[in-house]
């Protein structure tokens, strides 16, 4: 290394989690996680005060890899010049990529809200609880018409074509989308008949499974529609929170749909579990045994994002980690919104649009039955209309402002958080609901994500024996 006298200092954004001699470090703005040796953490600590490289290399002996370690710390912004402003640098890099927002290049996912109605009334329902603070719940157009869906597909594929993308992801959401099953079937047929030679379609549906018939199951299988469905525990836990319109349990109805899918040899590969105060104590390893017995590999467990439970955060984390360890031993994966910041560590805002979900990353356009566009099917923030989609992503459009205002460095409440660049304010629906109802639980959600991030990184440290790059945790991102 050239003997330079440049003054360096440890970045204020360096975050550290230790487990014995092993340490994981990351930059709370830029990511770049690394599992490092005790010597490297000592080196970083020395630079807590400004030093020149020349003086440090002469005063301390870090072995034959010392110079290489320093260069790596500089390259990843753990060590910076004393006069380097990381926030200004970040803002400049983000501005340089802003054209990707305003030319529509980020858009790669279409959600069709097939139905604003549902045959269930789950106690925690994001769809109905959040929409109560908007006028969407009272809109007379509750079901997607084929003409609207066709126009949405056509215009979405025009955006992909312009961006030279050939993978088209289309999701059927709601409410309960199977209430509009005939239109879903028409859309599947239309896409394949009209665009099959131009695009690789990846269809998905979010359904409570209760309306699945053999015809529905066979059609979903034919078009390889990925099915996302929920079961909030076994019968007792599920039926505490997942209810019919008349307040009855839903376990049997859900299981009927699951069984039909299995009969046509198109079984689910996982389920989602939502936890509230009413079913928290029912949640245990038995849900993993049940899932594994049915050949499932993924169990998503989420704490109610609208109204986080009033259970000690430490108790929530302990249970989630215990179930996660148990699942791993049985060859299954347990994850949730709480694992998102750690997943995002592997991407850097300097190179990509990192955000909590596809909506705030700018990937999603979500079309309601009335033709309004949202970033997410549960959001109350309208970003445009289908009939004006040509200008939907133009500079200073609602979409542009929405994505830009959620970028790292733009959210005041997130500044100096240990996962500022990886969490980005968490679920936007949590934020919307908190603002509309003037609740203070958003801070509790933030505390939960921070503490959960530490636990997940400690989990990673326990798996390694030497200095390695942090391995990405594989999970569903949408």
C-alpha positions in Angstrom: 0.0 0.0 0.0 1.3 3.5 -0.8 2.3 5.4 2.3 -0.3 8.1 2.2 -0.9 10.6 4.9 -4.6 11.0 4.3 -6.7 11.3 7.5 -9.3 8.6 7.9 -12.0 8.0 10.5 -14.5 5.3 11.3 -17.9 6.1 9.7 -20.6 7.1 12.1 -22.9 4.7 10.2 -20.9 1.6 11.1 -23.1 -0.9 13.0 -21.7 -3.9 15.0 -23.1 -7.1 16.4 -20.7 -9.3 18.2 -20.8 -12.9 19.3 -17.6 -14.0 21.0 -14.7 -13.5 18.7 -17.0 -13.1 15.7 -18.5 -9.8 14.6 -20.8 -8.7 11.8 -20.5 -5.2 10.6 -22.6 -3.2 8.2 -23.1 0.4 7.0 -26.6 1.5 8.1 -26.9 3.6 4.9 -25.0 1.5 2.3 -25.3 -2.1 3.6 -22.2 -4.1 2.6 -22.4 -6.6 5.5 -19.2 -8.5 6.5 -18.4 -11.0 9.1 -15.0 -10.0 10.3 -12.2 -11.0 12.7 -11.5 -9.6 16.1 -8.4 -7.9 14.6 -10.5 -6.0 12.0 -12.9 -4.8 14.7 -9.9 -3.6 16.7 -8.7 -1.8 13.6 -12.0 -0.1 13.2 -12.1 0.9 16.9 -8.7 2.6 16.5 -10.1 4.8 13.8 -12.8 6.0 16.1 -10.5 9.0 16.3 -8.9 10.5 13.1 -5.6 8.9 12.1 -3.5 8.8 9.0 -2.9 5.4 7.4 0.8 6.0 7.5 0.8 6.4 11.3 -1.5 3.4 11.9 0.5 1.0 9.7 3.7 2.1 11.5 2.4 1.9 15.0 0.3 -1.3 14.9 1.0 -4.7 13.5 -2.0 -6.2 11.9 -0.2 -9.0 10.1 0.2 -9.7 6.5 -3.5 -9.1 5.7 -3.7 -5.8 7.6 -3.2 -3.6 4.5 -5.8 -5.6 2.6 -8.3 -5.3 5.4 -7.9 -1.5 5.5 -8.4 -1.2 1.8 -11.5 -3.3 2.1 -12.9 -1.1 4.9 -12.2 2.0 2.8 -13.9 0.5 -0.3 -17.0 -0.3 1.7 -17.1 3.1 3.5 -16.4 1.8 6.9 -13.3 4.1 6.9 -13.8 7.5 5.3 -12.0 10.7 4.9 -12.5 13.1 7.8 -14.2 15.5 5.4 -16.4 13.0 3.6 -20.2 13.6 3.9 -21.9 10.3 3.4 -25.4 11.7 3.3 -24.5 14.2 0.5 -22.7 11.4 -1.3 -25.8 9.2 -1.0 -28.1 12.0 -2.2 -25.9 12.5 -5.3 -25.9 8.8 -6.2 -29.7 8.6 -5.7 -30.2 11.6 -8.0 -28.1 10.0 -10.6 -30.5 7.1 -10.8 -33.7 9.0 -10.5 -34.4 8.6 -14.2 -35.1 4.9 -13.5 -38.1 6.1 -11.5 -39.4 8.7 -14.0 -39.0 6.5 -17.1 -41.0 3.6 -15.7 -38.0 1.2 -15.7 -38.5 0.1 -12.2 -42.0 -1.2 -12.9 -42.1 -5.0 -13.2 -45.1 -6.2 -11.2 -48.8 -5.9 -11.8 -51.4 -6.5 -9.1 -55.1 -6.7 -10.1 -57.4 -6.1 -7.2 -60.0 -8.6 -8.4 -62.4 -7.9 -5.5 -62.6 -5.3 -2.8 -65.1 -7.7 -1.0 -64.3 -10.8 1.0 -66.2 -13.7 2.4 -64.0 -13.7 5.6 -63.8 -11.0 8.3 -60.4 -11.7 9.9 -60.0 -9.6 13.0 -56.6 -8.1 11.9 -57.4 -7.7 8.2 -55.1 -5.2 6.6 -57.5 -4.8 3.6 -60.5 -3.8 5.6 -58.9 -2.1 8.6 -56.8 0.2 6.4 -59.4 0.9 3.8 -61.8 2.1 6.5 -59.7 5.3 6.6 -60.2 5.9 2.9 -63.2 6.0 0.6 -62.2 2.7 -1.2 -64.3 0.6 1.1 -67.5 2.4 -0.1 -66.7 2.4 -3.8 -69.5 0.9 -5.8 -67.1 -0.8 -8.1 -66.1 -3.7 -5.9 -65.3 -6.4 -8.5 -62.8 -6.2 -11.4 -64.4 -6.3 -14.9 -62.6 -8.1 -17.7 -62.4 -5.0 -19.8 -60.5 -3.1 -17.0 -58.2 -6.1 -16.3 -57.4 -6.4 -20.0 -56.6 -2.7 -20.3 -54.3 -3.0 -17.2 -52.5 -6.0 -18.6 -52.0 -4.4 -22.0 -50.6 -1.2 -20.6 -48.4 -3.0 -18.1 -46.9 -5.1 -20.9 -46.3 -2.0 -22.9 -44.2 -0.7 -20.1 -42.2 -4.0 -19.9 -41.8 -3.9 -23.6 -40.3 -0.4 -23.6 -38.0 -1.5 -20.8 -37.0 -4.6 -22.8 -38.2 -6.9 -20.0 -39.6 -10.3 -20.9 -40.8 -11.6 -17.6 -44.3 -10.5 -16.7 -45.4 -10.9 -13.1 -49.2 -10.6 -12.6 -50.9 -11.1 -9.2 -54.5 -11.5 -8.4 -55.4 -9.9 -5.1 -58.1 -8.4 -3.0 -60.2 -8.8 -0.8 -60.8 -12.3 -1.8 -59.9 -12.5 -5.5 -61.8 -15.8 -6.1 -65.0 -13.9 -5.7 -64.2 -12.7 -9.2 -63.0 -16.1 -10.5 -64.6 -16.0 -14.0 -62.6 -12.8 -14.7 -59.4 -14.3 -13.4 -59.9 -17.2 -15.7 -60.4 -14.8 -18.6 -57.3 -12.9 -17.8 -55.2 -16.1 -17.7 -56.6 -17.2 -21.0 -56.1 -13.8 -22.6 -52.5 -13.5 -21.5 -51.5 -16.8 -22.9 -53.5 -16.5 -26.1 -52.3 -13.0 -26.9 -48.8 -12.6 -25.4 -47.4 -16.1 -24.9 -44.7 -15.7 -27.5 -43.6 -12.3 -26.2 -43.5 -12.8 -22.4 -42.8 -15.4 -19.8 -45.8 -15.1 -17.4 -45.5 -15.6 -13.7 -48.9 -15.6 -12.2 -49.7 -15.5 -8.5 -52.8 -15.2 -6.3 -53.4 -14.3 -2.7 -56.5 -16.2 -1.6 -58.0 -17.5 1.7 -58.5 -20.8 -0.2 -62.1 -21.3 1.0 -63.6 -20.9 -2.5 -61.2 -23.3 -4.3 -63.1 -25.9 -6.2 -61.7 -28.7 -8.4 -62.1 -26.5 -11.5 -60.4 -23.6 -9.8 -57.5 -25.8 -8.6 -57.0 -27.5 -12.0 -57.0 -24.1 -13.8 -54.5 -22.6 -11.3 -52.3 -25.7 -11.9 -52.7 -25.4 -15.7 -51.4 -21.8 -15.7 -48.9 -22.5 -12.9 -50.3 -19.8 -10.7 -48.3 -19.5 -7.5 -50.8 -19.6 -4.6 -50.2 -17.6 -1.4 -52.6 -18.5 1.4 -52.9 -18.2 5.2 -53.6 -20.4 8.1 -53.2 -18.6 11.4 -52.2 -21.6 13.5 -54.0 -25.0 13.9 -57.7 -25.0 14.4 -57.9 -23.3 17.8 -55.4 -20.6 17.0 -56.7 -19.9 13.5 -60.3 -19.8 14.6 -59.6 -17.1 17.2 -58.7 -14.6 14.6 -59.6 -15.8 11.1 -63.4 -15.6 11.0 -66.3 -15.7 8.6 -68.6 -12.7 8.2 -70.8 -14.3 10.9 -68.0 -14.7 13.4 -67.5 -18.5 12.9 -64.2 -20.3 12.5 -62.6 -20.8 9.1 -60.2 -23.7 9.7 -62.4 -26.3 8.0 -63.1 -24.1 4.9 -59.4 -23.3 4.5 -58.5 -27.0 4.8 -61.0 -27.9 2.2 -59.3 -25.7 -0.3 -55.8 -27.0 0.7 -57.0 -30.6 0.3 -58.5 -30.0 -3.2 -55.2 -28.5 -4.3 -53.4 -31.6 -3.0 -55.9 -33.9 -4.8 -55.1 -32.3 -8.2 -51.4 -32.6 -7.3 -50.8 -28.9 -7.0 -50.3 -28.5 -3.2 -49.1 -25.4 -1.5 -45.4 -25.1 -0.7 -46.0 -22.8 2.3 -48.4 -20.8 4.3 -48.6 -17.4 6.0 -49.5 -17.0 9.7 -50.5 -13.7 11.2 -50.1 -13.3 14.9 -52.2 -11.1 17.2 -52.7 -11.0 20.9 -55.6 -13.4 20.5 -53.6 -16.3 19.0 -50.0 -15.5 20.0 -50.1 -18.1 22.9 -51.5 -20.7 20.5 -48.5 -20.4 18.2 -45.8 -23.0 18.7 -43.8 -25.7 16.9 -46.9 -27.7 16.1 -47.6 -25.4 13.0 -44.2 -26.4 11.7 -44.9 -30.1 12.2 -48.2 -29.7 10.4 -46.6 -27.8 7.5 -43.7 -30.3 7.1 -46.2 -33.2 7.2 -47.9 -31.7 4.2 -44.6 -31.2 2.3 -44.4 -27.4 2.9 -41.0 -25.7 3.1 -41.9 -22.1 3.9 -43.9 -20.7 6.8 -44.2 -17.0 6.9 -45.1 -15.6 10.4 -46.0 -12.0 10.7 -46.9 -9.9 13.7 -50.0 -7.8 12.9 -48.6 -4.8 11.0 -51.7 -2.6 11.6 -51.8 -3.0 15.4 -48.7 -4.6 16.7 -49.5 -6.8 19.7 -49.1 -5.5 23.3 -46.8 -8.4 24.2 -43.3 -7.8 25.4 -41.0 -7.6 22.3 -38.5 -9.9 23.9 -41.2 -12.6 24.3 -42.2 -12.2 20.6 -38.6 -12.5 19.5 -37.9 -15.5 21.7 -40.9 -17.4 20.3 -40.1 -16.5 16.7 -36.5 -17.5 17.0 -37.4 -20.8 18.8 -39.8 -21.7 16.0 -37.3 -20.6 13.4 -34.6 -22.9 14.8 -37.0 -25.8 15.1 -38.2 -25.3 11.5 -34.6 -25.2 10.2 -33.9 -28.6 11.9 -36.9 -30.0 10.0 -35.8 -28.5 6.7 -38.3 -25.6 6.6 -37.8 -21.9 6.6 -39.6 -19.4 8.8 -39.5 -15.7 7.9 -41.6 -12.6 7.9 -41.5 -8.8 7.6 -39.2 -8.9 10.6 -36.5 -10.6 8.5 -36.7 -8.0 5.7 -34.0 -5.6 7.0 -31.5 -8.4 7.2 -32.4 -9.6 3.7 -31.9 -6.1 2.4 -28.4 -5.9 3.9 -27.2 -7.7 0.8 -28.2 -4.9 -1.5 -26.8 -1.4 -1.4 -28.8 1.8 -2.0 -25.7 2.9 -3.9 -26.4 0.4 -6.6 -30.1 -0.4 -6.4 -33.5 0.9 -5.1 -33.5 -0.8 -1.7 -36.8 -0.6 0.2 -39.0 -2.6 2.5 -41.2 -3.9 -0.3 -41.9 -3.8 -4.0 -44.5 -1.0 -3.6 -42.0 1.6 -2.1 -39.2 0.3 -4.4 -41.4 1.4 -7.2 -41.8 -2.1 -8.8 -45.5 -2.4 -8.3 -48.6 -1.0 -10.0 -51.8 -2.1 -8.4 -55.0 -1.5 -10.2 -58.3 -1.3 -8.4 -61.7 -2.3 -9.9 -62.4 1.4 -10.5 -59.1 1.9 -12.4 -57.2 3.7 -9.8 -53.5 2.9 -9.3 -51.9 2.2 -5.9 -48.4 0.9 -5.0 -50.0 -1.8 -2.9 -53.4 -3.4 -2.7 -53.8 -2.4 0.9 -52.7 1.2 0.5 -54.9 4.3 0.6 -52.4 6.4 -1.3 -53.6 6.7 -4.9 -50.7 7.2 -7.3 -52.6 7.7 -10.5 -55.3 6.2 -12.8 -55.1 3.5 -15.4 -56.5 5.8 -18.1 -53.5 8.2 -17.5 -50.9 5.6 -17.2 -48.8 7.1 -20.0 -47.9 10.0 -17.6 -48.1 7.8 -14.4 -44.4 7.8 -13.8 -43.5 11.2 -15.2 -41.3 13.6 -13.2 -43.1 15.0 -10.1 -46.0 12.6 -10.6 -47.6 11.0 -7.5 -45.7 7.8 -8.2 -42.4 9.6 -8.7 -42.8 11.5 -5.4 -44.0 8.4 -3.5 -40.9 6.4 -4.5 -38.5 9.2 -4.1 -39.8 10.2 -0.7 -39.3 6.6 0.5 -35.6 6.3 -0.5 -32.9 6.0 2.1 -32.1 9.4 3.6 -35.5 10.9 2.8 -37.5 9.7 5.9 -36.8 11.9 8.9 -38.0 9.4 11.5 -35.5 6.8 10.1 -32.4 9.0 10.3 -29.5 7.4 12.3 -31.4 4.2 12.9 -29.2 1.1 12.8 -31.1 -0.2 9.8 -32.0 3.1 8.1 -31.0 1.9 4.7 -32.3 -1.6 5.0 -35.7 -1.0 6.6 -36.7 2.4 5.1 -39.6 3.0 7.4 -40.9 -0.6 7.4 -44.3 -1.5 5.9 -45.9 1.6 4.4 -49.3 0.3 5.5 -48.2 0.5 9.1 -47.2 4.1 8.5 -50.4 5.0 6.7 -52.6 3.5 9.5 -50.5 5.1 12.2 -50.9 8.6 10.7 -54.6 8.2 10.0 -55.4 6.9 13.5 -52.8 8.9 15.4 -51.4 5.9 17.1 -47.9 5.6 18.6 -47.3 2.0 17.8 -45.0 2.7 14.9 -42.2 3.3 17.4 -42.9 -0.1 18.9 -42.7 -1.7 15.4 -39.4 0.0 14.8 -38.0 -1.4 18.1 -39.2 -4.8 17.1 -37.4 -4.7 13.7 -34.2 -3.4 15.3 -34.1 -6.1 18.0 -35.1 -8.8 15.5 -32.3 -7.7 13.2 -29.8 -8.2 16.0 -31.1 -11.7 16.7 -30.9 -12.7 13.1 -27.4 -11.5 12.7 -26.4 -13.3 15.8 -27.9 -16.4 14.3 -25.7 -15.9 11.2 -22.6 -15.5 13.4 -23.3 -18.8 15.1 -23.2 -20.5 11.8 -19.7 -19.4 10.7 -16.2 -20.2 11.9 -14.1 -17.7 10.0 -14.3 -14.3 8.2 -16.8 -14.7 5.3 -19.3 -12.5 3.5 -22.7 -12.5 5.1 -24.9 -15.0 3.2 -28.2 -13.8 2.0 -31.2 -15.2 3.7 -33.5 -16.6 1.1 -37.2 -15.7 1.4 -40.2 -14.3 -0.4 -39.9 -10.6 -0.9 -43.5 -9.8 -1.8 
